[in-house]
Amino acid sequence: MFLIYVYGRKVLFKTPKNFDVKKARLIQKIFSKKVLFKKIDLKKVVYIGGVDVSYKDNQATVVAVILNFKTLNVLEVKKLKLKTYFPYIPTLLAFREAPPIFKVVKTLTIQPDVLMVEGHGIAHPFGCGLACHVGVVLKMPTIGVAKKLLFGEMGKYKENKAPIFWDKKIVGMAVIPKPQSKPIYVSVGNLITLNQAVKIVEKCIKKGRMPEPLRLAHLFTKE
């Protein structure tokens, strides 16, 4: 059992047997230092991917989708059903969802130029959210897109975007995808810049609040 703050409230969570929170935090600290902020050539981005994990009882359904970046047409969908043993614990989401994500990405015949992950990147109390964990291990550009702000302080909105600050540094961007829509929270996972991550996310907004790779991946987990 350990106590953490979740959206401003103290919450007590039970961790699995033999799980060492201190070791997990050390892994996050090490991985956070491996995150690279690198400008990519957007003209060379052909395949955009998205991964999502849904749960029912102790089973996880993980889906990876590959879309054509220009048309947003679906090119490939892979789905796996796996047993899960790690509970949902905010700030430790990677230890629950990264393993199934790694497995489903390995089954893809088309490797994404950029992978979107439903979760946070560096906008995380330990600088290493799920998108960072996935990006560092897979050594590919990843973008974290979340529905709730986990960490940091909001700046002022300019048009549809507002920076997320921590320690006077910008760690992410809140984006209102459509008029009257709630914001989504974008942050760097690995091997991309924040400005480019936001541009890619905005380019992929089509039918819903979430960008198409993540919206579709989520829908496929429910089928």
MARBATOR-132628 format. One record per residue (C-alpha): residue number from 1; residue in three letters; z, y, x; chain. Coordinates in nm, 2 decimals. Each point is the difference from the previous one (the first is absolute). Last residue first. Layout:
// residues N
@i NUM, aa ALA, up Z, north Y, east X, ch A
...
// end
This chain:
// residues 223
@i 223, aa GLU, up -3.06, north -0.50, east -1.54, ch A
@i 222, aa LYS, up 0.30, north 0.23, east 0.08, ch A
@i 221, aa THR, up -0.06, north 0.00, east 0.37, ch A
@i 220, aa PHE, up -0.36, north 0.11, east -0.07, ch A
@i 219, aa LEU, up 0.12, north 0.32, east -0.17, ch A
@i 218, aa HIS, up 0.22, north 0.09, east 0.30, ch A
@i 217, aa ALA, up -0.30, north -0.04, east 0.24, ch A
@i 216, aa LEU, up -0.21, north 0.21, east -0.23, ch A
@i 215, aa ARG, up 0.24, north 0.29, east 0.00, ch A
@i 214, aa LEU, up 0.06, north -0.03, east 0.37, ch A
@i 213, aa PRO, up -0.37, north 0.00, east 0.11, ch A
@i 212, aa GLU, up -0.08, north 0.26, east -0.28, ch A
@i 211, aa PRO, up 0.25, north 0.27, east 0.10, ch A
@i 210, aa MET, up 0.31, north 0.02, east -0.23, ch A
@i 209, aa ARG, up 0.02, north 0.24, east -0.29, ch A
@i 208, aa GLY, up -0.28, north -0.16, east -0.19, ch A
@i 207, aa LYS, up -0.37, north -0.03, east -0.05, ch A
@i 206, aa LYS, up -0.15, north 0.14, east 0.32, ch A
@i 205, aa ILE, up 0.21, north 0.11, east 0.30, ch A
@i 204, aa CYS, up -0.16, north -0.15, east 0.31, ch A
@i 203, aa LYS, up -0.12, north 0.33, east 0.15, ch A
@i 202, aa GLU, up 0.35, north 0.14, east -0.05, ch A
@i 201, aa VAL, up 0.15, north -0.29, east 0.20, ch A
@i 200, aa ILE, up -0.26, north 0.04, east 0.28, ch A
@i 199, aa LYS, up 0.06, north 0.37, east 0.03, ch A
@i 198, aa VAL, up 0.37, north -0.04, east 0.00, ch A
@i 197, aa ALA, up -0.02, north -0.26, east 0.28, ch A
@i 196, aa GLN, up -0.23, north 0.22, east 0.20, ch A
@i 195, aa ASN, up 0.25, north 0.29, east -0.02, ch A
@i 194, aa LEU, up 0.28, north -0.23, east 0.09, ch A
@i 193, aa THR, up -0.17, north -0.13, east 0.31, ch A
@i 192, aa ILE, up -0.10, north -0.37, east 0.06, ch A
@i 191, aa LEU, up 0.10, north -0.29, east 0.22, ch A
@i 190, aa ASN, up 0.31, north -0.11, east -0.19, ch A
@i 189, aa GLY, up 0.18, north 0.03, east -0.33, ch A
@i 188, aa VAL, up -0.04, north 0.37, east -0.06, ch A
@i 187, aa SER, up 0.14, north 0.14, east -0.32, ch A
@i 186, aa VAL, up -0.10, north 0.07, east -0.35, ch A
@i 185, aa TYR, up 0.23, north 0.05, east -0.30, ch A
@i 184, aa ILE, up -0.14, north 0.00, east -0.35, ch A
@i 183, aa PRO, up 0.06, north 0.28, east -0.24, ch A
@i 182, aa LYS, up 0.04, north -0.03, east -0.38, ch A
@i 181, aa SER, up -0.31, north 0.08, east -0.19, ch A
@i 180, aa GLN, up -0.05, north 0.31, east -0.22, ch A
@i 179, aa PRO, up -0.33, north 0.08, east 0.18, ch A
@i 178, aa LYS, up -0.11, north -0.29, east 0.22, ch A
@i 177, aa PRO, up 0.09, north -0.14, east 0.34, ch A
@i 176, aa ILE, up 0.31, north 0.22, east 0.06, ch A
@i 175, aa VAL, up 0.05, north -0.06, east 0.37, ch A
@i 174, aa ALA, up 0.34, north 0.00, east 0.19, ch A
@i 173, aa MET, up -0.07, north 0.00, east 0.37, ch A
@i 172, aa GLY, up 0.18, north -0.17, east 0.28, ch A
@i 171, aa VAL, up 0.22, north 0.03, east 0.31, ch A
@i 170, aa ILE, up -0.04, north 0.37, east 0.07, ch A
@i 169, aa LYS, up 0.26, north 0.10, east 0.26, ch A
@i 168, aa LYS, up 0.29, north 0.24, east -0.04, ch A
@i 167, aa ASP, up 0.25, north -0.28, east 0.03, ch A
@i 166, aa TRP, up -0.16, north -0.17, east -0.30, ch A
@i 165, aa PHE, up -0.27, north 0.16, east -0.21, ch A
@i 164, aa ILE, up -0.23, north -0.11, east -0.28, ch A
@i 163, aa PRO, up -0.30, north 0.23, east -0.04, ch A
@i 162, aa ALA, up -0.12, north 0.10, east -0.35, ch A
@i 161, aa LYS, up -0.35, north -0.06, east -0.15, ch A
@i 160, aa ASN, up -0.17, north 0.08, east -0.33, ch A
@i 159, aa GLU, up -0.07, north 0.37, east 0.04, ch A
@i 158, aa LYS, up 0.25, north 0.10, east 0.27, ch A
@i 157, aa TYR, up 0.33, north -0.16, east -0.09, ch A
@i 156, aa LYS, up 0.31, north 0.11, east 0.17, ch A
@i 155, aa GLY, up 0.18, north -0.23, east 0.24, ch A
@i 154, aa MET, up 0.18, north -0.32, east -0.09, ch A
@i 153, aa GLU, up 0.28, north -0.14, east 0.21, ch A
@i 152, aa GLY, up 0.00, north -0.34, east 0.16, ch A
@i 151, aa PHE, up 0.05, north -0.36, east -0.10, ch A
@i 150, aa LEU, up -0.08, north -0.24, east -0.29, ch A
@i 149, aa LEU, up -0.23, north 0.21, east -0.21, ch A
@i 148, aa LYS, up -0.13, north -0.22, east -0.28, ch A
@i 147, aa LYS, up -0.35, north -0.13, east -0.09, ch A
@i 146, aa ALA, up -0.09, north -0.10, east 0.35, ch A
@i 145, aa VAL, up -0.31, north 0.00, east 0.21, ch A
@i 144, aa GLY, up 0.02, north -0.11, east 0.37, ch A
@i 143, aa ILE, up -0.32, north 0.02, east 0.20, ch A
@i 142, aa THR, up -0.10, north -0.26, east 0.26, ch A
@i 141, aa PRO, up -0.24, north 0.01, east 0.29, ch A
@i 140, aa MET, up 0.00, north -0.34, east 0.18, ch A
@i 139, aa LYS, up 0.21, north -0.17, east 0.26, ch A
@i 138, aa LEU, up 0.11, north -0.28, east -0.24, ch A
@i 137, aa VAL, up 0.36, north 0.01, east 0.12, ch A
@i 136, aa VAL, up 0.01, north 0.38, east 0.03, ch A
@i 135, aa GLY, up -0.18, north 0.07, east -0.33, ch A
@i 134, aa VAL, up 0.20, north -0.25, east -0.20, ch A
@i 133, aa HIS, up 0.34, north 0.14, east 0.12, ch A
@i 132, aa CYS, up -0.13, north 0.36, east -0.03, ch A
@i 131, aa ALA, up -0.11, north -0.06, east -0.36, ch A
@i 130, aa LEU, up 0.33, north -0.17, east -0.09, ch A
@i 129, aa GLY, up 0.20, north 0.30, east 0.12, ch A
@i 128, aa CYS, up 0.09, north 0.08, east 0.36, ch A
@i 127, aa GLY, up 0.14, north 0.34, east 0.08, ch A
@i 126, aa PHE, up 0.36, north -0.12, east -0.06, ch A
@i 125, aa PRO, up 0.07, north 0.21, east -0.31, ch A
@i 124, aa HIS, up -0.36, north -0.05, east -0.11, ch A
@i 123, aa ALA, up -0.29, north 0.25, east -0.04, ch A
@i 122, aa ILE, up -0.15, north -0.18, east 0.31, ch A
@i 121, aa GLY, up -0.20, north -0.23, east -0.23, ch A
@i 120, aa HIS, up 0.12, north -0.06, east -0.36, ch A
@i 119, aa GLY, up -0.10, north -0.26, east -0.25, ch A
@i 118, aa GLU, up -0.31, north -0.12, east -0.18, ch A
@i 117, aa VAL, up -0.21, north -0.07, east 0.31, ch A
@i 116, aa MET, up -0.35, north 0.13, east 0.06, ch A
@i 115, aa LEU, up -0.21, north -0.16, east 0.27, ch A
@i 114, aa VAL, up -0.27, north 0.19, east 0.20, ch A
@i 113, aa ASP, up -0.30, north -0.16, east 0.17, ch A
@i 112, aa PRO, up 0.06, north -0.30, east -0.22, ch A
@i 111, aa GLN, up -0.08, north -0.35, east 0.13, ch A
@i 110, aa ILE, up -0.26, north -0.18, east -0.22, ch A
@i 109, aa THR, up 0.05, north -0.38, east 0.00, ch A
@i 108, aa LEU, up 0.36, north 0.04, east -0.12, ch A
@i 107, aa THR, up 0.24, north -0.29, east 0.03, ch A
@i 106, aa LYS, up 0.20, north 0.16, east 0.28, ch A
@i 105, aa VAL, up 0.07, north 0.29, east -0.22, ch A
@i 104, aa VAL, up 0.17, north -0.23, east -0.25, ch A
@i 103, aa LYS, up 0.24, north -0.15, east 0.26, ch A
@i 102, aa PHE, up 0.10, north 0.34, east 0.15, ch A
@i 101, aa ILE, up 0.07, north 0.14, east -0.34, ch A
@i 100, aa PRO, up 0.22, north -0.30, east -0.09, ch A
@i 99, aa PRO, up 0.21, north 0.07, east 0.32, ch A
@i 98, aa ALA, up 0.01, north 0.38, east -0.05, ch A
@i 97, aa GLU, up 0.15, north 0.00, east -0.35, ch A
@i 96, aa ARG, up 0.36, north -0.10, east 0.03, ch A
@i 95, aa PHE, up 0.09, north 0.10, east 0.35, ch A
@i 94, aa ALA, up -0.22, north 0.31, east -0.04, ch A
@i 93, aa LEU, up 0.20, north 0.12, east -0.30, ch A
@i 92, aa LEU, up 0.31, north 0.06, east 0.22, ch A
@i 91, aa THR, up 0.04, north 0.37, east -0.08, ch A
@i 90, aa PRO, up 0.07, north -0.09, east -0.37, ch A
@i 89, aa ILE, up 0.12, north -0.36, east -0.04, ch A
@i 88, aa TYR, up -0.21, north -0.23, east -0.22, ch A
@i 87, aa PRO, up 0.12, north -0.36, east 0.06, ch A
@i 86, aa PHE, up -0.12, north -0.23, east 0.28, ch A
@i 85, aa TYR, up -0.07, north -0.36, east -0.09, ch A
@i 84, aa THR, up -0.36, north 0.01, east -0.13, ch A
@i 83, aa LYS, up -0.21, north -0.29, east -0.09, ch A
@i 82, aa LEU, up -0.37, north 0.06, east 0.03, ch A
@i 81, aa LYS, up -0.30, north 0.05, east -0.22, ch A
@i 80, aa LEU, up -0.31, north 0.13, east 0.18, ch A
@i 79, aa LYS, up -0.29, north 0.21, east -0.11, ch A
@i 78, aa LYS, up -0.32, north 0.13, east 0.17, ch A
@i 77, aa VAL, up -0.25, north 0.24, east -0.14, ch A
@i 76, aa GLU, up -0.32, north 0.11, east 0.16, ch A
@i 75, aa LEU, up -0.27, north 0.27, east -0.04, ch A
@i 74, aa VAL, up 0.13, north 0.21, east -0.28, ch A
@i 73, aa ASN, up -0.20, north 0.32, east -0.05, ch A
@i 72, aa LEU, up 0.17, north 0.32, east 0.11, ch A
@i 71, aa THR, up -0.35, north 0.15, east 0.05, ch A
@i 70, aa LYS, up 0.05, north 0.17, east 0.34, ch A
@i 69, aa PHE, up 0.30, north -0.20, east 0.13, ch A
@i 68, aa ASN, up -0.14, north -0.34, east -0.10, ch A
@i 67, aa LEU, up 0.30, north -0.18, east -0.12, ch A
@i 66, aa ILE, up 0.21, north -0.29, east 0.14, ch A
@i 65, aa VAL, up 0.29, north -0.14, east -0.20, ch A
@i 64, aa ALA, up 0.31, north -0.18, east 0.12, ch A
@i 63, aa VAL, up 0.23, north -0.17, east -0.25, ch A
@i 62, aa VAL, up 0.35, north -0.14, east 0.03, ch A
@i 61, aa THR, up 0.17, north -0.19, east -0.28, ch A
@i 60, aa ALA, up 0.37, north -0.06, east 0.09, ch A
@i 59, aa GLN, up 0.21, north -0.28, east -0.16, ch A
@i 58, aa ASN, up 0.37, north 0.00, east -0.03, ch A
@i 57, aa ASP, up 0.01, north 0.11, east -0.36, ch A
@i 56, aa LYS, up -0.32, north 0.20, east -0.05, ch A
@i 55, aa TYR, up -0.10, north 0.24, east 0.27, ch A
@i 54, aa SER, up -0.30, north 0.22, east 0.08, ch A
@i 53, aa VAL, up -0.14, north 0.09, east 0.34, ch A
@i 52, aa ASP, up -0.27, north 0.25, east 0.07, ch A
@i 51, aa VAL, up -0.27, north 0.05, east 0.27, ch A
@i 50, aa GLY, up -0.29, north 0.24, east 0.02, ch A
@i 49, aa GLY, up -0.30, north 0.02, east 0.22, ch A
@i 48, aa ILE, up -0.27, north 0.25, east 0.08, ch A
@i 47, aa TYR, up -0.32, north -0.12, east 0.16, ch A
@i 46, aa VAL, up -0.27, north 0.23, east 0.13, ch A
@i 45, aa VAL, up 0.20, north 0.26, east 0.21, ch A
@i 44, aa LYS, up -0.24, north 0.10, east 0.27, ch A
@i 43, aa LYS, up -0.05, north 0.35, east -0.14, ch A
@i 42, aa LEU, up 0.37, north 0.04, east -0.01, ch A
@i 41, aa ASP, up 0.01, north -0.01, east 0.38, ch A
@i 40, aa ILE, up 0.37, north -0.06, east 0.08, ch A
@i 39, aa LYS, up 0.27, north 0.24, east 0.12, ch A
@i 38, aa LYS, up 0.29, north -0.19, east 0.15, ch A
@i 37, aa PHE, up 0.37, north 0.03, east -0.08, ch A
@i 36, aa LEU, up 0.14, north -0.32, east 0.16, ch A
@i 35, aa VAL, up 0.30, north -0.19, east -0.12, ch A
@i 34, aa LYS, up 0.16, north -0.20, east 0.28, ch A
@i 33, aa LYS, up 0.32, north 0.21, east 0.01, ch A
@i 32, aa SER, up 0.06, north -0.08, east -0.37, ch A
@i 31, aa PHE, up -0.04, north -0.37, east 0.08, ch A
@i 30, aa ILE, up 0.29, north 0.01, east 0.25, ch A
@i 29, aa LYS, up 0.23, north 0.18, east -0.25, ch A
@i 28, aa GLN, up -0.10, north -0.22, east -0.29, ch A
@i 27, aa ILE, up 0.07, north -0.31, east 0.21, ch A
@i 26, aa LEU, up 0.34, north 0.15, east 0.09, ch A
@i 25, aa ARG, up 0.07, north 0.06, east -0.36, ch A
@i 24, aa ALA, up -0.08, north -0.36, east -0.08, ch A
@i 23, aa LYS, up 0.23, north -0.12, east 0.28, ch A
@i 22, aa LYS, up 0.28, north 0.21, east -0.14, ch A
@i 21, aa VAL, up -0.06, north -0.14, east -0.35, ch A
@i 20, aa ASP, up 0.04, north -0.36, east 0.12, ch A
@i 19, aa PHE, up -0.13, north -0.25, east -0.26, ch A
@i 18, aa ASN, up 0.19, north -0.33, east 0.04, ch A
@i 17, aa LYS, up 0.05, north -0.03, east -0.37, ch A
@i 16, aa PRO, up -0.21, north 0.24, east -0.20, ch A
@i 15, aa THR, up 0.11, north 0.36, east -0.05, ch A
@i 14, aa LYS, up 0.21, north 0.13, east -0.29, ch A
@i 13, aa PHE, up -0.04, north 0.36, east -0.08, ch A
@i 12, aa LEU, up 0.26, north 0.27, east -0.08, ch A
@i 11, aa VAL, up -0.15, north 0.33, east -0.13, ch A
@i 10, aa LYS, up 0.12, north 0.36, east 0.07, ch A
@i 9, aa ARG, up -0.22, north 0.24, east -0.18, ch A
@i 8, aa GLY, up -0.23, north 0.28, east 0.13, ch A
@i 7, aa TYR, up -0.33, north -0.18, east -0.05, ch A
@i 6, aa VAL, up 0.15, north -0.32, east 0.15, ch A
@i 5, aa TYR, up 0.29, north 0.05, east 0.24, ch A
@i 4, aa ILE, up 0.10, north -0.32, east 0.18, ch A
@i 3, aa LEU, up 0.30, north -0.24, east -0.01, ch A
@i 2, aa PHE, up -0.01, north -0.35, east 0.15, ch A
@i 1, aa MET, up 0.07, north -0.35, east -0.12, ch A
// end
